Amino acid sequence: MAKRRVMLTVPGELHSEPIIYNIGQQFNLVITLRQADLTEDRGWVILELEGEDKDIEAGITWAISKGVRVEAVGES
């Protein structure tokens, strides 16, 4: 199993959408929340995604298609 840390920046209009839940469920990924900040107009979250490489890539691609900005985050 692969692991990857990513930062998701979520625009305000998507705050009511279960983005993190859907990534885990639809793409069979284990998600660990590392850090987050949420305001009314935007929010970000750092997640550790664990699963098959192809599923991680598919989950990231899906999130981007929904309007979420996704950036790789180094280990700290």
N, C-alpha and C positions, 0 to 999 in steps of 0.2 A: 504494500500500500504506500502511496505517495502522500506527502504532506506539503501544503503550500500556504503561506501567509499572504493575505491580500487586504487592502483597504477598500471598502465600498463607500462611495459618497453618494448619498441618496437625496434627490431633490424633494422639496416639501410636498409636492403633489403625490409622491409615492409613499409617504409615511404611513398611510393606512393599509398598504399592501404587505402581505406576509412574505417579503422577498427572501429573508434568511431561511424561513421554514420551507419555502418552495424549493430553494436550492438544495437543501438537505434531502427532502422527500423525493423530488423529481429526478435527482441525479445520484441518489444513493450515497450521499456524502455524510460523514460525521463532521459536525461543525463545533468548534470551540471558540467562544467569544473571548477576545483578549483585551479589547479596549473599545470605548464608544463615547460619542457625544451627540446629542440630539437637541435641536431647537425647532421652532415652528416652521422655519423656512428651509432648513437643510439639516442633514445629519451625516455622520460618518461612523463606521465601525471597522475594527480590525478583527478579522476572523482567521482561524487556522482551519483549512479545508483538508480533510483526510479521505482518501479513496483512490480509485483507479485514475491514472493520469487523464484518460479520455473523458471520464466523468467530471473531473475537476475542470477541464477545458470546456466541456459542454455547459456546465453550470455557470462559468464565467461568461461565456458567450451569451447565454440566456439572460443573465443579469444586465449585460451591456445592451442587449436588444430592448430591455424594458426602460432604459434611460439612466441606469446606474453607472457611475464612473468607477472603474476597477483599476487599482494600481498594485503592483507587487510590493511587498514589504519585506525587508531583510529581517533576519532573526535578531532579537535584542535581549 
